[in-house]
Amino acid sequence: MSVSQFLAWTPTDSRYVKRLRFALFFCPLPAALVPKVRKKVANRCETRFYNIFRRLCLCFTNLAVYIAIMSTKDNKKTLILGASANPERYSFLALNRLLNAGHEVVAIGKTKTVINGVPINTEQKPYSGIHTVTLYLNPDHQKEYYQYILSLHPKRIIFNPGAENEELQSLAQEKGIETMNACTLVLLSTGQY
């Protein structure tokens, strides 16, 4: 998550309301000081101070909320195979939604680029702690990644529509890896991810 995303971040999901109230408990001092500072604004110098102070209060409040929500979430480190910088591709949408849901994301694609602070690599790096591999490659392009995917020891592999592959599914199931023919975007939006 980039700094600009973090500063603009606000929780929208109603299930986080309790966590939001809990997080705001950690920042009562700035919120209590804001009215007092507002009353004392008399000249231009104090106005600048007040604006800086207000932004700092907002930043600390967002930070407390972010920490409270992220610490209680189940972060599933995800590798996206077939990532694309094209905003019309589902892999691009999945990368952004995974980030917004608080999951750590690593990506491999055709071209080396960066999307929202996540580098898209072209080589097969030995990532550790991968929970989920989500595939956006058709079965013919998956063959070169079979050994790589299995060597990461993920807990599950998601075959998105168009990426279904019975050969890789059977290899993964032999290794005790859960496989799913599902859409990552649907799993995220329904809370099943």
Secondary structure, 3 states (H helix, E strand, C coil): CCHHHHHHCCCCCHHHHHHHHHHHHCCHHHHHHHHHHHHHCCCHHHHHHHHHHHHHHHHHHHHHHHHHHHHHCCCCCEEEEEECCCCCCHHHHHHHHHHHCCCCEEEEECCCEEECCEEEECCCCCCCCCCEEEECCCHHHHHHHHHHHHHCCCCEEEECCCCCCHHHHHHHHHCCCEEEECCHHHHHHCCCC
